[in-house]
Amino acid sequence: MRSTDIPGIRSLPLFSDIGEDSFERLIRGAYVQNFPPHTELITEGESADFLHIVVSGTVELGSSWNERETCMALVEPHTTFILAATIRDRPYLMSARTISKARIIMIPSEDIRSVFENDSEFAKSIVEELAGCYRDAVKHAKNIKLRSSVERLANYLVRQASQSSEGDRISLDIEKKKLASFLGMTPENLSRAFTALRNHGVEVNGEQVRLNRPEDLTRFARPDPLIDG
């Protein structure tokens, strides 16, 4: 790890309050690496040897069973994966691969568990992180179970637009097949959902999406802080 990486890691919420000795122990065996798109980082069922933290880029968490695959979550900066497996010393329940070029911090799980046992401030930060992961999982489940496919897509576009520097223009950084899986639908249903949203000003050109009437789309989507916040 380069010395220039250390201040950025120290400022992350997970490490900002821990003692200096504990932090030194964690980064002693840590790595910071850049990965190209479509690189598999961890494999479902393998031992959780490292805790991963996304510094930049986007990582897909997915799972497979009986020749079927699904996208479970999209991880963006500055979020960990998969913390529960690291703390409990259990196999990963999901695989992870980069969607875009990504910069990842990797800290040995054994070091995480050791500092967790001995540093109360770090233990509090771990609980906060796990609580956030749990709440995100509940919100995702509510989104899938309570909304139609068109409503799920509408809310996804509203969220993306709120984070876009271009406002009403969105670039889909994830391929549509993966987006469909993340939103709990088939690629065919995603295509039909985009078609249905034309009535609310959504215009699609390849990977580029334009919201011609964003207020209309937001009224239709009805974002809810207990699902989307």
LUMKE-438916 format. One record per residue (C-alpha): residue in three letters; chain; residue number from 1; z, y, x. Coordinates in pm, 1 decimal, always signed. Example, Ala and Ser with C-alpha at 12.3 -4.5 7.8 and 13.67 -1.06 7.14 Angstrom:
REM residues 2
NODE	code	unit	pos	Z	Y	X
NODE	ALA	A	1	+780.0	-450.0	+1230.0
NODE	SER	A	2	+714.0	-106.0	+1367.0
//
This chain:
REM residues 229
NODE	code	unit	pos	Z	Y	X
NODE	MET	A	1	+0.0	+0.0	+0.0
NODE	ARG	A	2	-87.4	+345.6	+128.6
NODE	SER	A	3	+191.6	+600.1	+158.2
NODE	THR	A	4	-14.1	+835.9	-59.4
NODE	ASP	A	5	+18.2	+587.3	-349.5
NODE	ILE	A	6	+398.2	+593.5	-352.9
NODE	PRO	A	7	+466.0	+932.3	-523.8
NODE	GLY	A	8	+234.9	+841.1	-811.1
NODE	ILE	A	9	+409.5	+508.2	-861.8
NODE	ARG	A	10	+754.1	+670.0	-841.0
NODE	SER	A	11	+657.9	+912.4	-1119.8
NODE	LEU	A	12	+568.4	+635.7	-1366.5
NODE	PRO	A	13	+822.4	+604.2	-1653.0
NODE	LEU	A	14	+914.7	+250.6	-1549.5
NODE	PHE	A	15	+1030.9	+364.9	-1204.6
NODE	SER	A	16	+1131.8	+728.0	-1245.5
NODE	ASP	A	17	+1505.8	+661.7	-1296.7
NODE	ILE	A	18	+1578.3	+366.8	-1069.3
NODE	GLY	A	19	+1774.8	+394.4	-746.1
NODE	GLU	A	20	+1595.4	+460.0	-418.5
NODE	ASP	A	21	+1700.7	+125.4	-268.0
NODE	SER	A	22	+1569.0	-59.1	-574.3
NODE	PHE	A	23	+1241.5	+131.3	-565.1
NODE	GLU	A	24	+1196.5	+58.1	-194.5
NODE	ARG	A	25	+1249.7	-311.7	-263.9
NODE	LEU	A	26	+988.5	-312.2	-539.8
NODE	ILE	A	27	+714.8	-137.4	-346.1
NODE	ARG	A	28	+777.8	-336.3	-26.8
NODE	GLY	A	29	+578.0	-627.3	-164.5
NODE	ALA	A	30	+352.9	-431.1	-399.6
NODE	TYR	A	31	-23.2	-384.8	-386.2
NODE	VAL	A	32	-253.2	-116.7	-522.4
NODE	GLN	A	33	-613.4	-229.6	-565.8
NODE	ASN	A	34	-938.2	-111.4	-720.2
NODE	PHE	A	35	-1128.9	-365.7	-929.1
NODE	PRO	A	36	-1487.2	-346.3	-1057.3
NODE	PRO	A	37	-1566.6	-400.4	-1427.5
NODE	HIS	A	38	-1550.3	-754.1	-1569.8
NODE	THR	A	39	-1303.6	-884.4	-1309.1
NODE	GLU	A	40	-1056.4	-1146.5	-1429.7
NODE	LEU	A	41	-708.1	-1040.4	-1317.8
NODE	ILE	A	42	-490.6	-1310.0	-1472.4
NODE	THR	A	43	-559.1	-1631.5	-1662.6
NODE	GLU	A	44	-384.2	-1752.6	-1975.7
NODE	GLY	A	45	-139.6	-2034.4	-1898.7
NODE	GLU	A	46	-91.3	-1946.8	-1532.3
NODE	SER	A	47	+243.6	-1851.6	-1382.5
NODE	ALA	A	48	+335.2	-1482.9	-1403.3
NODE	ASP	A	49	+336.3	-1412.4	-1030.5
NODE	PHE	A	50	+286.8	-1036.1	-1061.6
NODE	LEU	A	51	+358.9	-751.2	-1295.9
NODE	HIS	A	52	+44.4	-541.7	-1335.2
NODE	ILE	A	53	+35.7	-169.2	-1411.1
NODE	VAL	A	54	-285.5	+9.4	-1504.9
NODE	VAL	A	55	-323.7	+333.2	-1309.0
NODE	SER	A	56	-680.6	+407.6	-1421.1
NODE	GLY	A	57	-948.1	+233.1	-1624.7
NODE	THR	A	58	-915.6	-7.9	-1916.5
NODE	VAL	A	59	-810.6	-374.2	-1920.2
NODE	GLU	A	60	-873.6	-622.9	-2200.3
NODE	LEU	A	61	-605.7	-877.4	-2289.3
NODE	GLY	A	62	-757.3	-1180.1	-2457.6
NODE	SER	A	63	-695.4	-1538.1	-2556.0
NODE	SER	A	64	-898.9	-1849.2	-2629.9
NODE	TRP	A	65	-851.6	-2171.5	-2822.7
NODE	ASN	A	66	-1087.9	-2450.4	-2929.8
NODE	GLU	A	67	-1395.1	-2268.7	-2790.2
NODE	ARG	A	68	-1300.2	-1947.5	-2969.2
NODE	GLU	A	69	-1209.5	-1620.5	-2799.4
NODE	THR	A	70	-1040.3	-1305.1	-2921.8
NODE	CYS	A	71	-949.8	-963.9	-2784.3
NODE	MET	A	72	-575.8	-913.6	-2834.0
NODE	ALA	A	73	-521.0	-568.1	-2684.7
NODE	LEU	A	74	-674.0	-291.8	-2475.4
NODE	VAL	A	75	-448.5	-163.5	-2196.7
NODE	GLU	A	76	-491.3	+190.4	-2066.0
NODE	PRO	A	77	-295.4	+403.0	-1814.3
NODE	HIS	A	78	-5.8	+392.1	-1746.1
NODE	THR	A	79	+89.1	+67.5	-1917.1
NODE	THR	A	80	+216.4	-266.8	-1786.8
NODE	PHE	A	81	+88.0	-616.0	-1858.9
NODE	ILE	A	82	+230.4	-872.5	-1920.3
NODE	LEU	A	83	+595.6	-766.8	-1881.6
NODE	ALA	A	84	+756.9	-1030.9	-2104.6
NODE	ALA	A	85	+611.4	-1317.9	-1898.2
NODE	THR	A	86	+736.4	-1153.3	-1578.7
NODE	ILE	A	87	+1093.1	-1101.8	-1703.0
NODE	ARG	A	88	+1123.5	-1449.1	-1857.7
NODE	ASP	A	89	+938.3	-1626.5	-1574.5
NODE	ARG	A	90	+703.0	-1789.3	-1823.7
NODE	PRO	A	91	+325.9	-1853.0	-1820.1
NODE	TYR	A	92	+93.3	-1575.7	-1930.4
NODE	LEU	A	93	+8.1	-1602.6	-2301.7
NODE	MET	A	94	-310.7	-1399.7	-2248.8
NODE	SER	A	95	-580.5	-1351.2	-1990.4
NODE	ALA	A	96	-670.8	-1007.2	-1856.4
NODE	ARG	A	97	-1000.4	-867.9	-1729.7
NODE	THR	A	98	-1119.6	-521.6	-1648.0
NODE	ILE	A	99	-1355.3	-351.2	-1892.0
NODE	SER	A	100	-1426.6	-57.3	-1664.3
NODE	LYS	A	101	-1353.3	+11.2	-1298.9
NODE	ALA	A	102	-974.8	-0.7	-1278.8
NODE	ARG	A	103	-697.5	+78.2	-1032.4
NODE	ILE	A	104	-406.7	-164.3	-1066.4
NODE	ILE	A	105	-56.4	-180.3	-918.6
NODE	MET	A	106	+69.0	-537.4	-866.1
NODE	ILE	A	107	+438.3	-601.3	-803.3
NODE	PRO	A	108	+572.1	-955.3	-740.4
NODE	SER	A	109	+751.2	-1081.9	-1050.6
NODE	GLU	A	110	+1034.7	-1221.6	-841.8
NODE	ASP	A	111	+1112.0	-871.1	-713.6
NODE	ILE	A	112	+1097.3	-728.8	-1067.0
NODE	ARG	A	113	+1350.5	-986.9	-1190.1
NODE	SER	A	114	+1581.6	-933.6	-895.4
NODE	VAL	A	115	+1593.6	-555.0	-937.2
NODE	PHE	A	116	+1625.0	-598.5	-1316.1
NODE	GLU	A	117	+1944.1	-799.8	-1256.5
NODE	ASN	A	118	+2100.2	-542.2	-1024.0
NODE	ASP	A	119	+1981.5	-196.0	-1128.4
NODE	SER	A	120	+2101.7	-85.1	-1471.6
NODE	GLU	A	121	+1863.6	+212.8	-1488.0
NODE	PHE	A	122	+1566.4	-11.9	-1417.2
NODE	ALA	A	123	+1691.5	-257.6	-1680.1
NODE	LYS	A	124	+1697.3	+27.1	-1934.7
NODE	SER	A	125	+1341.3	+122.9	-1840.9
NODE	ILE	A	126	+1230.9	-240.2	-1882.5
NODE	VAL	A	127	+1387.0	-253.4	-2229.9
NODE	GLU	A	128	+1210.8	+70.9	-2322.7
NODE	GLU	A	129	+877.8	-69.8	-2203.4
NODE	LEU	A	130	+926.4	-398.3	-2390.3
NODE	ALA	A	131	+1027.3	-209.7	-2705.9
NODE	GLY	A	132	+709.1	-4.3	-2681.3
NODE	CYS	A	133	+499.7	-320.1	-2640.8
NODE	TYR	A	134	+669.1	-474.4	-2945.6
NODE	ARG	A	135	+607.7	-167.6	-3160.9
NODE	ASP	A	136	+243.7	-154.6	-3051.2
NODE	ALA	A	137	+203.5	-520.6	-3149.9
NODE	VAL	A	138	+354.6	-454.7	-3494.1
NODE	LYS	A	139	+127.1	-154.1	-3549.8
NODE	HIS	A	140	-177.2	-358.8	-3450.5
NODE	ALA	A	141	-77.1	-636.6	-3691.7
NODE	LYS	A	142	-29.3	-382.9	-3973.9
NODE	ASN	A	143	-368.4	-232.8	-3900.2
NODE	ILE	A	144	-537.4	-574.3	-3920.8
NODE	LYS	A	145	-351.1	-694.3	-4230.3
NODE	LEU	A	146	-333.5	-378.1	-4443.0
NODE	ARG	A	147	-675.7	-220.4	-4393.0
NODE	SER	A	148	-1030.9	-320.2	-4467.9
NODE	SER	A	149	-1275.5	-359.5	-4179.5
NODE	VAL	A	150	-1432.2	-21.3	-4260.7
NODE	GLU	A	151	-1090.4	+148.1	-4264.8
NODE	ARG	A	152	-997.9	-11.6	-3930.6
NODE	LEU	A	153	-1317.0	+115.1	-3770.5
NODE	ALA	A	154	-1272.0	+461.3	-3921.5
NODE	ASN	A	155	-920.9	+491.8	-3779.5
NODE	TYR	A	156	-1036.9	+364.4	-3440.2
NODE	LEU	A	157	-1303.6	+636.0	-3429.1
NODE	VAL	A	158	-1055.7	+904.2	-3538.1
NODE	ARG	A	159	-817.4	+800.0	-3257.5
NODE	GLN	A	160	-1095.8	+794.8	-2999.4
NODE	ALA	A	161	-1217.1	+1137.4	-3108.0
NODE	SER	A	162	-865.6	+1281.0	-3072.9
NODE	GLN	A	163	-865.1	+1166.3	-2708.8
NODE	SER	A	164	-1223.1	+1268.2	-2629.1
NODE	SER	A	165	-1296.9	+1583.5	-2433.7
NODE	GLU	A	166	-1611.9	+1621.5	-2645.8
NODE	GLY	A	167	-1427.9	+1596.9	-2976.3
NODE	ASP	A	168	-1693.7	+1484.7	-3219.9
NODE	ARG	A	169	-1883.3	+1276.2	-2961.1
NODE	ILE	A	170	-1749.8	+935.4	-2855.4
NODE	SER	A	171	-1875.9	+701.2	-2588.4
NODE	LEU	A	172	-1789.9	+338.4	-2661.7
NODE	ASP	A	173	-1659.6	+210.2	-2327.4
NODE	ILE	A	174	-1610.1	-137.9	-2470.2
NODE	GLU	A	175	-1902.8	-354.7	-2576.9
NODE	LYS	A	176	-1937.6	-385.0	-2952.7
NODE	LYS	A	177	-1865.5	-759.7	-2954.1
NODE	LYS	A	178	-1528.0	-692.8	-2787.9
NODE	LEU	A	179	-1458.8	-397.9	-3017.4
NODE	ALA	A	180	-1524.6	-616.7	-3321.2
NODE	SER	A	181	-1280.9	-879.2	-3191.2
NODE	PHE	A	182	-1014.2	-616.9	-3118.1
NODE	LEU	A	183	-1048.1	-481.8	-3472.4
NODE	GLY	A	184	-1031.3	-830.1	-3625.2
NODE	MET	A	185	-1389.0	-866.9	-3745.6
NODE	THR	A	186	-1717.0	-1030.6	-3654.3
NODE	PRO	A	187	-1998.6	-836.1	-3483.4
NODE	GLU	A	188	-2191.1	-852.6	-3809.8
NODE	ASN	A	189	-1899.8	-698.5	-4000.2
NODE	LEU	A	190	-1873.0	-425.7	-3736.4
NODE	SER	A	191	-2239.1	-340.7	-3781.8
NODE	ARG	A	192	-2193.2	-322.9	-4159.2
NODE	ALA	A	193	-1882.8	-107.1	-4114.0
NODE	PHE	A	194	-2076.2	+142.1	-3899.9
NODE	THR	A	195	-2344.4	+149.4	-4169.4
NODE	ALA	A	196	-2082.9	+215.0	-4439.9
NODE	LEU	A	197	-1941.4	+505.1	-4238.5
NODE	ARG	A	198	-2273.7	+688.0	-4241.9
NODE	ASN	A	199	-2157.4	+824.4	-4576.2
NODE	HIS	A	200	-1873.8	+994.9	-4385.5
NODE	GLY	A	201	-2092.6	+1148.5	-4117.5
NODE	VAL	A	202	-2080.5	+875.5	-3850.0
NODE	GLU	A	203	-2401.7	+854.1	-3648.4
NODE	VAL	A	204	-2452.8	+573.0	-3395.8
NODE	ASN	A	205	-2704.2	+567.9	-3113.2
NODE	GLY	A	206	-2643.5	+271.8	-2883.7
NODE	GLU	A	207	-2302.3	+323.3	-2720.6
NODE	GLN	A	208	-2284.3	+685.8	-2832.9
NODE	VAL	A	209	-2116.0	+777.9	-3161.4
NODE	ARG	A	210	-2124.7	+1122.8	-3317.4
NODE	LEU	A	211	-1890.1	+1235.3	-3594.1
NODE	ASN	A	212	-2092.6	+1491.2	-3787.5
NODE	ARG	A	213	-1816.9	+1546.5	-4045.6
NODE	PRO	A	214	-1487.8	+1463.1	-3870.5
NODE	GLU	A	215	-1272.6	+1605.8	-4150.1
NODE	ASP	A	216	-1449.6	+1381.6	-4400.9
NODE	LEU	A	217	-1396.8	+1076.3	-4178.5
NODE	THR	A	218	-1027.7	+1158.0	-4132.9
NODE	ARG	A	219	-978.1	+1193.3	-4508.8
NODE	PHE	A	220	-1133.2	+850.7	-4557.4
NODE	ALA	A	221	-937.7	+689.3	-4270.7
NODE	ARG	A	222	-598.1	+831.5	-4376.9
NODE	PRO	A	223	-430.3	+775.7	-4037.2
NODE	ASP	A	224	-63.4	+685.7	-4061.7
NODE	PRO	A	225	+189.7	+749.0	-3780.8
NODE	LEU	A	226	+360.4	+419.9	-3868.7
NODE	ILE	A	227	+37.1	+239.3	-3780.3
NODE	ASP	A	228	-159.3	+473.7	-3556.9
NODE	GLY	A	229	+107.4	+684.9	-3390.5
//
